Amino acid sequence: KIKILFKNYGWFALGWLLIFLSISLFSVSVRGKEVTAHFFDPSRVTPQRNEVLVVGIDDKSLQSIGAWPWDRKVFADLTQKLNTLGVKAIVYDVLFLEGRSGDAEFKNALVESKIPIILASKSDNGAYLESFLSNTAPNVTSALANVTPDSDGKVRSFPPTATIKGNCVDTLAHSMFGIYTRTNTCDDLSLFSFRHTEEIKTVSVFDVLNASDTDNSYKDKVIFIGSVSLDLPDHFVGMNGSKIAGVYVHASIFNTLLNKDSDK
């Protein structure tokens, strides 16, 4: 009877064991990780932190201020205005790699700023392209703005830091997290899986420039400035398959780090 039971059920159990092993091996493969990630995409969100605010280069601003690229005096005025409004820090997801009209005013605004400011840099085929306005003052630094989607085109993870020519270079959101929490962030090369914030509060650049100096809604906010207009580049694929501006990726990463909600 034992032999009959094994004959009847042993192969059945062996079959399920092989299926289980196959699923396990698939789940740790590159393709398997993609399928698993895609399955859990709808749950990959985290609550909006009150400290995080995106100041968007949107259609309203482009229509009011003028076509892109803007004179750098616009960013000088924006930096001064945000200082006046009492924000805690500024992250520019805008590349300032070459000289342009208004640079003198912008540089003066950076020097006069009383708050930390991070300017975007990028890695391009192994070369590190840093803003020429970086380090114009002790409170002005730069960090990597590169965003690398997964093989299916969606953005789910980010390297906190990168090694370029033997040097540790921090990324935008991770660098701001270090400044905000007063911790050393350039010490981890592990890939983090971050959670998107469904709707990060956004204010138009135009509205900030025209805000009352007594408006307290900006006080103590960490500001991420970048393009949110679909007519400008720097867009990626979000969790729901729709386009997401790069500045929202950086703001979401910072938001995730504040919530201590990342998956390593």
C-alpha positions as a printed Julia matrix, in Angstrom:
264×3 Matrix{Float64}:
  0.0    0.0     0.0
  2.9    2.35    0.75
  4.31   1.75   -2.71
  0.91   2.43   -4.25
  0.53   5.66   -2.25
  3.98   6.85   -3.38
  3.15   5.91   -6.92
 -0.09   7.87   -6.73
  1.07  10.86   -4.72
  4.88  10.88   -4.89
  5.05  12.08   -8.49
  2.3   14.6    -7.7
  4.37  16.03   -4.83
  7.51  15.98   -6.95
  5.68  17.9    -9.66
  4.63  20.62   -7.23
  8.17  20.78   -5.87
  9.54  21.35   -9.37
  6.93  24.05   -9.99
  7.87  25.77   -6.72
 11.57  25.67   -7.58
 10.89  27.01  -11.06
  8.87  29.92   -9.66
 11.58  30.66   -7.1
 14.31  30.7    -9.74
 12.2   32.87  -12.01
 11.46  35.36   -9.24
 15.17  36.05   -8.67
 15.94  36.34  -12.37
 16.02  39.75  -14.09
 12.74  39.08  -15.9
 11.21  37.65  -12.77
 12.08  40.75  -10.78
 10.43  42.87  -13.48
  7.22  40.83  -13.3
  7.24  40.94   -9.51
  7.87  44.68   -9.5
  5.11  45.24  -12.04
  2.69  43.21   -9.9
  3.42  45.35   -6.85
  3.53  48.69   -8.71
  0.06  49.82   -7.54
  1.15  49.5    -3.89
  4.41  51.39   -4.37
  3.19  54.72   -3.02
  3.98  56.65    0.13
  2.15  59.53    1.84
  3.02  63.1     0.89
  5.26  64.78    3.43
  4.28  68.29    4.39
  7.88  69.46    4.03
  8.09  68.66    0.29
  6.98  71.13   -2.38
  7.63  71.15   -6.13
  7.92  74.53   -7.82
  7.14  73.71  -11.41
  8.31  75.2   -14.67
  4.85  74.73  -16.13
  2.85  75.97  -19.1
  1.5   78.9   -17.09
  5.04  80.06  -16.28
  6.25  79.56  -19.84
  3.35  81.61  -21.21
  3.87  84.39  -18.67
  7.68  84.55  -18.4
  8.58  83.48  -21.93
  9.8   80.51  -23.94
 12.45  78.14  -22.63
 15.35  78.57  -21.92
 14.87  81.48  -19.58
 17.26  84.28  -18.78
 19.07  83.31  -15.57
 17.75  86.45  -13.9
 14.47  84.55  -13.53
 16.24  82.04  -11.3
 17.94  84.87   -9.43
 14.53  86.38   -8.68
 13.12  82.94   -7.79
 15.98  82.18   -5.39
 15.63  85.55   -3.67
 11.86  85.16   -3.42
 12.08  81.7    -1.87
 14.56  83.03    0.71
 12.12  85.8     1.54
  9.28  83.28    1.89
 11.27  81.32    4.49
 11.82  77.98    2.75
 14.3   75.58    4.34
 16.27  74.48    1.27
 16.2   74.47   -2.54
 17.0   71.71   -5.05
 17.37  72.82   -8.67
 16.61  69.97  -11.06
 17.78  72.3   -13.81
 21.17  72.04  -15.5
 23.25  75.23  -15.5
 26.21  73.92  -17.47
 27.09  76.92  -19.64
 27.13  80.68  -19.35
 24.05  82.67  -20.25
 22.47  86.08  -19.83
 21.62  86.81  -16.22
 24.4   84.68  -14.72
 25.78  87.57  -12.68
 22.41  88.17  -11.01
 21.89  84.46  -10.39
 25.34  84.07   -8.87
 24.72  87.03   -6.55
 21.42  85.47   -5.47
 23.19  82.18   -4.69
 25.89  83.98   -2.69
 23.32  86.01   -0.74
 21.11  82.97   -0.03
 20.82  82.05    3.64
 19.68  78.47    2.93
 21.27  75.36    1.38
 20.95  75.11   -2.41
 21.75  72.06   -4.54
 22.31  72.49   -8.27
 21.9   69.62  -10.73
 24.88  67.95  -12.36
 24.92  64.89  -14.6
 27.03  61.94  -15.63
 27.41  61.57  -19.39
 29.35  58.59  -20.77
 31.66  58.58  -17.76
 32.17  62.35  -17.73
 30.93  64.34  -14.76
 29.26  67.55  -15.92
 28.93  69.92  -12.99
 27.22  73.29  -12.91
 29.73  76.11  -13.3
 27.81  77.89  -10.55
 28.47  75.13   -8.01
 30.47  76.07   -4.94
 29.95  79.8    -5.55
 29.17  79.93   -1.84
 29.58  77.51    1.1
 25.86  76.7     1.04
 25.77  75.94   -2.73
 26.64  72.41   -3.82
 25.83  70.1    -6.73
 24.58  66.53   -7.05
 23.67  64.05   -9.76
 20.29  64.44  -11.44
 20.54  61.3   -13.61
 17.46  59.05  -13.57
 17.79  55.46  -14.81
 14.59  53.55  -15.62
 14.3   49.76  -15.31
 14.39  47.69  -18.5
 10.59  47.99  -18.86
 10.92  51.79  -18.91
  9.51  52.45  -15.44
 11.43  54.25  -12.69
 11.41  52.25   -9.46
 14.87  52.47   -7.93
 17.79  54.82   -7.52
 21.42  54.66   -6.47
 21.93  57.01   -3.5
 25.46  57.73   -4.67
 27.69  57.06   -7.65
 31.42  56.62   -8.08
 32.82  58.82  -10.84
 36.57  58.63  -11.5
 37.1   57.2    -8.04
 35.13  59.91   -6.28
 31.83  59.5    -4.46
 29.16  61.76   -5.95
 25.78  62.11   -4.25
 22.42  62.24   -6.01
 19.99  65.16   -5.75
 17.41  63.77   -3.32
 19.93  61.79   -1.28
 22.19  64.81   -0.94
 19.28  66.95    0.26
 18.3   64.21    2.7
 21.8   64.37    4.16
 21.62  68.14    4.5
 18.11  67.98    5.97
 19.0   65.3     8.54
 22.59  66.49    9.02
 24.02  63.09    8.21
 26.79  61.88    5.9
 25.08  60.37    2.86
 28.03  59.61    0.59
 28.72  56.25    2.18
 26.35  53.79    0.51
 26.35  52.53   -3.08
 23.43  50.12   -2.59
 20.42  50.41   -4.86
 17.24  51.54   -3.14
 13.71  50.9    -4.28
 11.68  54.03   -3.64
  7.95  54.69   -3.5
  6.22  57.25   -5.66
  4.1   59.91   -4.06
  0.81  59.97   -5.95
  0.34  63.72   -6.07
  3.15  65.87   -4.78
  1.96  69.38   -4.04
  3.07  71.67   -6.84
  3.12  75.44   -7.24
  3.9   77.29  -10.47
  7.13  79.3   -10.72
  4.96  82.21  -11.83
  2.83  81.99   -8.68
  5.9   81.88   -6.42
  7.36  84.98   -8.06
  4.07  86.79   -7.54
  3.37  85.53   -4.01
  3.03  87.96   -1.14
  6.16  88.22    0.99
  3.98  87.48    4.02
  2.63  84.21    2.57
  3.44  81.57    5.22
  2.51  78.55    3.07
  6.12  78.21    1.89
  7.78  78.45    5.29
 10.18  75.59    6.14
  9.46  73.73    2.88
 12.13  71.82    0.95
 11.69  73.09   -2.61
 12.34  70.98   -5.71
 12.43  73.13   -8.85
 12.12  71.57  -12.29
 10.16  71.2   -15.5
  6.63  69.8   -15.24
  5.5   70.9   -18.71
  5.04  68.1   -21.23
  6.49  70.42  -23.88
  9.9   70.26  -22.17
 12.16  67.18  -21.88
 13.03  65.25  -18.7
 10.0   62.97  -18.42
  9.88  59.3   -17.5
  7.3   56.53  -17.06
  5.59  56.37  -13.69
  4.04  53.42  -11.88
  0.69  53.75  -13.67
  2.31  53.94  -17.09
  1.83  57.68  -17.56
  4.56  60.28  -17.97
  6.16  61.65  -14.83
  8.47  64.66  -14.73
 11.99  64.07  -13.47
 11.54  66.59  -10.68
  8.72  64.42   -9.28
 11.07  61.43   -9.26
 13.62  63.34   -7.15
 10.93  64.75   -4.87
  9.43  61.27   -4.44
 12.82  59.81   -3.52
 13.33  62.52   -0.89
  9.78  61.95    0.33
 10.45  58.2     0.6
 13.65  58.76    2.56
 11.86  61.07    5.0
  9.16  58.44    5.5
 11.84  55.74    5.97
  9.8   53.76    3.45
 12.44  52.54    1.01
 13.15  48.91    0.15
 16.83  48.05   -0.06
